[in-house]
Every structure is written in structure tokens, then in C-alpha cells.
Amino acid sequence: MSMTMQELTRKLLTREAFLGLFTLSFGAVAGLVVGIPIIGYVLGPLIEQPPEIWEKVTFAGGPNRGRPVMADSIPIGQTEEVAFQARGPLPWAGTTATQGAWLRRTGPSSFIAYAIYCTHLGCPVHFLPQPKIFLCPCHGSVFNAEGINIGGPAPRPLFTYNIRVQNGHVQIRTHPLPVIT
């Protein structure tokens, strides 16, 4: 009971077979159109890491607002709010291209910079100099002077930036902050 080539062709090219093949092809193309950008979005940061850039730090408030932070302009043990240009700001970003951090001088030429955002939900933290704590006004998270969470719902310490002193200027290495979960 072998079929001839003509009978086999007629059986394969039925309306049902054509619609089934068309549906499968359309589904495959639609899956690729939707899937490739999603895979690129997920794997993109692993393939191409954005460059980290050293930016000069300026004072964010007080009488020195906007002036560059020099290595000797903050007393040892003091914490100041500073600002810096975000990594790769877009031309239309305007003031959103500026980010903030809390900069503490720990020695004659050593500093530590804490991200200004709480690790709970990303609210900006405030530094209270008298008890030497960072306080989140949104949900009450408290961090000590070393950025370690000591109260509230924050799941981890404040994120930090790398700092260097170059020709007397304090510089911060910008990078994307980790995703807050």
C-alpha cells in the first residue's frame, strides 16, 4: 500500500495542513519578535558593561554649595552631603544628571562615600551629625555612621562608592547602584 508521489502531495497540501503550517510559522515569527528583545534586555548588561567614570565631587549644600571638594576641605570624622555628575548623563537629563552621596573623611587622605538612598525602598536618607546616624524619613530605617543598618526595615547597609584623591580633588567612581529589592 504505497502512495504515489501525487497522492502524497495532495494529502500534504490539504487546507487543514496549510492552516496548521501557517499558524505554526506565524507563532514562531511572533515568538522571535517578542523573545529576542527580552533576551537582549536580560543578557545585555552581562555582555557589555557600562564604563565606570571618576567624577569630581562638589558640595551639595551650605555656603560651599557647588564648590569642588578638596582633600582638606572636610575635617576628619565629619560627614558632608556632596553631588557629582551621574555616569553617562543624557543631553536632555538636566538636573537629573546630578546625583548625591554622603562623604565622610576617615583619615588624612581617606574618605568613604555612602549612597544617599535607603536600601529599603530608595528614599533619600538624611545625616544627623549629633547622634551620627543616617535616618530614612519614609519608613524609619536607621543607619550608624558606618552606614550599617541598626533599625527599621532596611535589609542591608547603605551602598558605597569608591573614592580617590587626585591632585587634591576628591573624586567618586560612578557606577549604577544595585537594584533595591
N, C-alpha and C positions, 0 to 999 in steps of 0.2 A: 504494500500500500504506500508506495512512494508518490509524493506530489510532484507534479511538473513545476517548472520554474514559473510558468504563467499562473498556475493555481496558487502557489506560494506568494507571489507578488499581489494577486488580487486579495488574498486573505490578510496580508500585512497592511495594505492600503485601504482598509475599511474606514468608515467615518469615525468609529469609536477609537481605533488605533491612532488616527491622525489627531483627534482631540486630546487623547491621552499624551501623545508625544509633544503636542503644542503646550499643554498645561505643565508638563514636566520641564520643558525648555524655558517657559516663561518664569516658572518658580525658581529655577536655577539662576537665571539672569537677575531676577529681583533679589534673591539671596546675596548674590555677589555685590549688587549695587548698594545694598544696606550693610552687608557684613564687612566689606573692605575698609570703609571709613572707620567703623567701630574698632576693628583690629588695629588700624593705624593709630587711632587715638590712644588705645591701651598700650601698644608697644612702642609708640613714638618716643616717649621720654627715656626708654631703655636704650634705644638706638642712637639718638642724638641728644646728648646732654647740653643744656644751655651753658654758656660760658659764665664763670664767676668773675666778677669785676671788683677791684678795690676802689672804693669811693671815699672822698674826703668827707669828714663829719663836721656839721655845723651845730651851734647851739640852737635849740628849738624854742626857747623862751627866755624871759628875763631881759636884762639890759644888754646882754651879748647876743641876742637873737640874730641869727643869720651869719654870725662871725665864725670862722673856722676854729675848730677845737685844736689847740696846740697841746703838746705833751705835758707842759707845766701849767696849763690854764685851769686844771681841776685839782684841788687838794687831794692828797692820798686819803682814801676811805670815803670820799664824797661821791654821790650819785647824781648825775645830771641827765635831763632829757635832751636828746640830740636828734638831728634829722640828717638824712642822706638821700641821694637820688636812687630810685629803685633801679634794679638791674634791667637794662634794655627798655627804658620808657618809650612809649609810642609818642609821635609828634603831637597827637591830639589829647594826650593824657592830662596835660595841665598840672594842677596841684596834686593830682593823684599819683604822679610820678615820684613824689616825695614820701618817704617812709620815716617812721620814728623808731627809736630804741632808747633804752636806759643804759647809760655808760657810767661805769664805776671804775675809778682809778684804784688799783690794788697795790701798786708799788711805784718806784721812781719812773719806770718806763713800761709798766704793765697795766693793762686795762681788761675789763670784761664787759661785753655788751649783751643785754637781755632784750629779746623781742618785746615789743610794747603790748603784745596781745596775750590775753589769758589762754591757757591751754584747755580750758573747758569749752567755751563757745566763741572765743575770739574777741571778746570785749577788750577795750584798751585798759590796761592796769595803770594805777597811779602809785607813785612812790611817796611814802610818808617818811620824812627824814628823822623825826624824833623817835618813833619806835623802830625805824629802819626796816620797814616792811613794804611790800608791794600789795596793793589792795584792788580787787576787781569789784567795781560798783554794781555789776549786773547780778551776780549770784553769790557774792561774798567770799570768793576764794581769796586766800591769804598766802603770800609767799615771803620767806625771810629775805635778808639782804643778799644771800647767795642764790636767790631765785628758786629755792626748794619749796614746794607746796607744803604748808603746815596747817591748812584748814580749808574747808569748803569743798565744792565738788570737783575742783581741778584734778585730773587724773595723773598729771606729771609736772615736773618743774618747768619753768619758763625756758623757751628755746633761746639759744645763744648764737651770736655771730663771732667770727674770728676777727681779731683786731691786730693792727700793726701800727708802728710809728715810723713814718717815712719823712725824712727831712724836717722833723719836728712836728709834722701834721699827723693827727690821729686819723687812720683810715679803717674802714669796715669792709669786709668781704661780703658782697651781696650775693644772695642765693635765694631761691624760692623756699619759703617756710614749709615745713611738713604739713600735710593735711590734718586738720583737727578732727578727731572722731569722738 
